[in-house]
């Protein structure tokens, strides 16, 4: 069961980065403009981030196994359609549907890990394996993207995911336990679902549109403001709903709130840095797709080994608070070391030290964040808690990519036909990577809001049924 759940997480994580290296080939093959090409990435991010809360609550109401199978099928079939696309609109639509599949699959996967393994050492070990596949998948996405694009063409960065996703769907009925549905399964917060989906989608849309349409545009700041307003209304509606999509009592769980904030910062620096480093390898050093993909191999291996070998040891010795801080600190230092070596004439061996340190920190941080997010959460709300953590990851990734790309392009005339000087491009990418590293180090301080090891545990928030009983008694 754990192998299947970790495999599914690997698929979703790979998809996050696999298209980056292939973007130049996709743009040439399908006739994307320089401005519209980003929507190959953004369409997926908007759908994924916008539907995560809805998908997480479906997991709680309908069951992890059912939603896992549905998500894997939607994800796999949309990859197939995207690989055969011969028009920009078809590919963008297919990528959006991929995001829908991921928004179902990802919270189902994490919910099943959190509910099928007992909290403590057993769950920590399970999440270390799950996290190794997640952090390794992020790095492996760039590696596979380069290998596949160079060997068979850009289409294969999507085709390769089809048999993997469908294999997971076929294997699930015989491996995953049957879903258990409670009496409350018949209720569903439709207004909350609509508000959460619309608000999250608009927020991510504004973040990914800002660099292209302009931050002062209707699609940029207009979408962000509209998204924030809808999410504020969503919070108000949820506080008054008897069967809320995202129960407000979850936000009294300090571990979950801390994890959400750390995930936001971690993914903001990580997503942008993957893009920056890929761009640096190709635009500054002149690597082709294969070479740029292979450059991620050390990062892939080291991050997976760190998740499996270091996270559990550190958690057992120092607890989540210190482990999370150390992971973020090492992660940020690795990015800073990498930024220092990102010159116009750097060799791969000069860049290797930064990649190694970055891989160690990222490998430790990834599972530790989600271990904190699952701490003290009732099984009946594990799906929505997982979705909140995943939503933070997607929003953070979109925000980080937008901000770091804007920093990297500051001072470059990206709208003209003239190509900027390589030294100017390198300076911008190096500055943005350095800022990402500093942000990760500072974000690690959030870990100290967690309780110290040995402190009295927080009383668990009442489950939905218990909360209703308390409310009725008080009334």
N, C-alpha and C positions, 0 to 999 in steps of 0.2 A: 504493500500500500504506500509506504513512504517513497519507494522508488518511483512509483507512478506519479505521486504528487510533486516530487522534486523534478521529475521529467517535464511535467506540465509547466512548472515555474520556469524551467530552463527555456522552454519554447517561447513563453511570453517575454522573458528577458532578452533572448536573442533578437526577437522581432523589434525590440526598442531601438537597436543600433544597426541592424543588418543592412538597412537601406542607405545609411549615410555614405559609405564608400561607393555605392552604386549610383548615387545621385547624378554625377556628371554624365554617365552613360544613359541613364533614364531620360535626362533632359534632351540629349541629342536624338535619341531614338524616337521619342514621342512628340517632340516639338514644344516642350515647355519653354516659357520665357524665364528669364533670370528671376523675375519677381514671383512667378507662379510655382516654381519648382519646389519651394519650401512646403507646399501643401501636400506633397507626398508624405512628409513627416507630420505636418500639422493636422491633417484630416484624421489621422489615427489618434493623435494626442487629444484632440477635441472630443471625439466620440468616447475614447477610453476614460478620460478624466470626467466627462460630463455624466456618464451613466454608471459610475462605480457605486454610488450610494444606492441607486435603484437596484443594481445587481446584487449588492450585499444584502439588502433586505429580502430580495427574492430567495437568496440562499437560506436565510433564516426561516422563511415562510414555506417554501416549496421543498427545500432539501438540498444538501451539498452535492449528492451524487447526481441528481437530475440536472441541476444547473451546470455542473462540471461537464456532463455529456453534451448538453445543449451548447454551451460555450465553445467546447472543442470542435463541434461540427460546424458552427457558424464561422469560427476562426479559420478552420481548414478550407472550407469551400470558398470563402472570400479571398484567401491566398491564391487559390486556383484561378479565380476570375481575374485577379490582379495580374497574375503572371501572363495571362493571355491578352491583356489590354493592349489595344493599338491606338488608343485615344487618351489624352490627358484626363478628360472627365471620367472615363471608365475607371482608370487607375485610382483617381482620388476617391471616387465612390466606393471602390473595393477596399481601399485603405480605411475608410470610415467604418465600413461593416466589420473589418478586422478589429477595429477598436471596440465595437459592440461585443464581439466574441470575447475579447480580452477582459472587458468589464464584467462579464459573467464568469469566465474561467478563473480569473485571478483571485477574487474573494472566496470563491468556492474552494479553491486549492488551499488557501491559508486557513479558512475556517475548519476544513477537515483535519489539517495538521493540529490545530489548536484544540479540537474537541476529541480527537482520537488518541492523543497522547497526554498523559497526566501532567499537570503543571509541576514544574521542578526539573530535576536532572533529565528525566525521560523526554519531556517536551523540549528542553534546551538542546539535547542531542539531535532530536528530530529537526528542530529549526536550524541547527547548524548545517545539517545536510541540505535542507531546503534552501538555506541562505547561500550555501556554497554554489548550488546550481543557479541561484538568482544572480549573485555577484559575478560568477564565472560566465553566465549567459550574457550579461551586459558587455563584458570584454570580448567574449567569443563572437558576438554579433558582428563586430567590426572585422574580426579575423575571417569569419565565414563569408561576409560580404565581399571582401577582397578576393578570396580564393574562388568563389563561385562566379563573380563577375568576370574575372580574368579567364576562367576556364570555359564557361558556357554562355555567358551573357547575363545582363541584369535580371532577366526573368527568373533565374534560378534562385535569387535571394528570397523569392516568394514561393516558387515551386517546392523548394526543399522543406518548407514548413507544412505542406499539405499532408504527406504521409505521416509525419510526426504527430500532427494534431488529430488526424483521423485514427491513428493507432491508439492514442490515449483514449479517445471516445469509445472505441471497440473494446478496449481492455477494462474500462471502468466498471461495467456491470458485474463482472466476475471477481473484481479485486476490491472495490470500494464497498463499505457496509451499506445496507439498505437504509433509506431515509426514515427518520421518525418524525411524524408531524403531530403537533400539539393542537389543543382545541382552539387556540388563538390563531391558527393558520388561516382561518377564513376571513380575518380582518386584514385590511391593507390600507395604508395611508396614501390615497391617491393624490390629494392636494400636495402633500409633502413630497411625493415622488416627482410630480410635475415641477414644483418649485426647485427642488434639489437638482434635477436634471438640467432645467433651463439655466439656473444660476451658475452651476459648475461649468456648463458648456460655454456660456457667454464669457465667464472669467477666463477660461483657457483660450477661447477664441481671441479675446482682446490681447492676451499675453503673447500669443504666437503671431498676431497680426501687426503688432506695434512696429517691429523693425521694417516690415514691408510697406504697410499703408501709412505709417507715420503715427507717432504716439498721440498726436493731437487730433487724429481723424476719428470719425464716427465709429469705424470698425476697431480702432485701437482703444482710446480712452472711453469711447461710448460703450463698447461691449464690456469693458472692465467695470465701469460704474453701474451699468445695468445688472451685471452679474452679482456685484456686491450687494446691491439693493434687494435683489431677489433672494439671495442667501440670508440676508437679515430678516426678510419676511418669512422665509422658511424657518428660521430659528424661533420666531414668534409663534408661528403656527404649530411647530413641534412642541413648544412648551405648554400648549393648551389641548393637544390631541391625546385621546385615550389610548390610541395604538400608533404612536409616532414612528416615522421611518427611521429616525435617528434619535433615540431617547436622550434627553438632555442630561439624565443622571450619569450617562457614560462619561461626561466631561468632568465629573467629580473624581474620576479615577486618575490619580496623578501620574501613574506610569503610562497610561494611554495618552494623556495630553502631552507629556514630555516626549514620548516616542513620536507623536504626530509632528511636533515642532522640530525635533532632530531630523526626522525623515525629510521635512520640508527643506531644511538647510542642506543636508547631505545631498539630496537629489538635485537641488539648485546648482551646486558646484559640480556634481558628477556629470549630469547630462550635458551641461555646457562644455565641460572640459573634454569629454569624449569627442564632441563636434570640433572643438578648437584644435585638438591634437591631430585628428584626421585631416583637417584642413591644412594644418602646418606641414604634415608629411607630404601632402600632394602639391600644395600651392607654393611652398617655400623650398622644400628639399627635392621636389620633382619626383617623388615616388609614384609608381603606378598603383592601380587598385590592389594588385596582389601584394606588392611590397608594403603598402600601407596596412593591409590586413594582417600580414605576418608580424608587423611591429607590435601588435597587440598580444602576441602569443605569451610573452613573459607575464604581462599583466593578468591574462586569463588564468594561467597555471597558478601563479602566486596567490591570487585572490581566492581561488577555490581551496587551495591547501590551507591558507590562513583561516578560512571559515571552518574547515573541518578539524584542524589541529589546534588552533589557538583560542577560538572563541570559548569553547567549553572549559578549557583550562583557566582562562582569565575569569570567566563567570564564577567558577568554583572557588577561586582563590580570593577575588576582590569584589565579586558581585556586579550587577548590571551598571551601577553608577560609574565606578572607575573604569570598567570595561568599555562602556560607551564613550567616555571621555578620551581614553587612550586611543581607541579606534579612530575617532574623529581627528585627534591631534596628529597621529601618524599619517592619516589620509591627507590632511592639509599640508603637512611638511613635505610629503612626497610630491604634491602638486607644485609647491614652491620650488623644490629642487629641480623639478622638470622645467619650470618656467625659466629658471636661471640658465639652463643649458640650451634653451630653444633659440639658437642663433641661426643665421643664414647658412652657416657652413658646418653645423653640428653633425657628427657621426652618430650612428645608432648607439654605439657603445657609450658615448657621452650621455645620451638620453636614458640609458638603461637604469642608472641608479635611481632616478626619480620614479620610473615605472615600477621598480621593485618595491620601494617604500610606499608608493601609492597603492599598490596591490595588497600589501600587508594590511594597511589601515582600512581600505575598503572591504577586504575580506572579513575582518573582525567586526566592523561596524554594521554591515548589512544584516546578519542574523540577530545581532544584539538589539537592534532597533525594534525588530518585530517580536522578539521575546518580551521586551518591555510592553509593547502594544497589546499583547495577549494576557498580560498579568492581571489577575483579578476579574476578568470578564466572564460573565455567566455564559454557559454553552448556548442558551437560546438567543444570545446577542453576539455570538462570535462572528457571524457573517457581516453584520453592520460595522462591528469594530474593525474587522479586517478591511472592509471597504473604506472606512475613514482613514486608515493608515495608507492604503493604496491611493486614495484620492489625494492625500497630502504629497505622495510621491509624484503623481502626475502633474499636479499644480506646481509643485516645486521645480520639476523638470522643465515645464514650459516657461516658468518665470526665469529660471536660471539661464536657459538657452537664449531667451530674448534679451536679457540684460547683458550677458557676457558677449553675445554677438554684437550688440550695440557698442560695447566698450572696445571690442576688437576692431570694429569698423570706424570708430571715431577718428576723424581727420582724413579718411579715405573718401575719394569721390566715387562711391560705388554705383552711382546712377549714370555715370558717363561710360562711353565705349572704350576709353583709354584704360589700359591696365595699370594699376598702381605699382610702384616700385616694390620689389620683393622685400627689401629691407623695411619698408613701411608696413607691409603686411605682417612680417615677422614681429616687429615691435608691438603692433596691436594685439596679435595672438599671445605674445609673451605676457603683456600687461594683463590681459583678461585672465589668463591661466594663473598668474600670481594672485590676482584678486580672489579668484575661486578658492585657492589654497588658504588664504587668510580667512575667508568666510567660513571654511570648514573648521579651522582651528577655533575661531570665536564661537561658532555654533556648538562645538563640543562642550562649552561651559554650561550649556543647558542641561547636561547630564547631572549636574550637581543639584538640580531641583528634585531628583529622585531621593527616596528615603535611604539613609545609610544602612549598610548591612547590619542586621541584628536589631533594628528598630521595630517597634510594634507594627504589624501589618495594618494597612488601611482596612476598615470594615468594608466588606463587599457591598456594592450597590444592590438594592433589592431587584429581583427579576421582575419582568413585566407583570406576572400574575400576583406576586407578593406586593408590588407597589399599588396595584389596584385594590388589594385587600386593605392595605394601610390607609389609602385615601378614603375608602368606603367607611372604615371604622372612625376616622377623624370626622367625617361628614356627619 
